């Protein structure tokens, strides 16, 4: 893996997206209780 701007940005966006999905999943679980 090369650390140029494109790969670093896409990796950062992927991490942010995963965090966002987990947060949304947590809210859905909280609402269903």
C-alpha positions in Angstrom: 0.0 0.0 0.0 1.3 3.4 -0.9 0.7 6.4 1.3 -0.2 9.0 -1.3 -3.1 11.5 -0.9 -5.7 9.3 -2.6 -5.1 6.1 -0.6 -4.9 8.0 2.7 -8.1 9.9 2.0 -10.0 6.8 0.9 -8.8 4.9 4.0 -9.8 7.8 6.2 -13.2 8.0 4.6 -13.7 4.3 5.0 -12.9 4.5 8.7 -15.4 7.4 9.1 -18.1 5.5 7.2 -17.6 2.5 9.5 -17.9 4.6 12.6 -21.0 6.3 11.2 -22.6 2.9 10.4 -21.9 1.7 14.0 -23.4 4.9 15.4 -26.5 4.5 13.3 -26.8 0.9 14.3 -26.6 1.9 18.0 -29.4 4.4 17.6 -31.6 1.8 15.9 -31.0 -0.7 18.7 -31.7 2.0 21.3 -35.0 2.9 19.6 -36.1 -0.7 19.5 -35.9 -1.1 23.2 
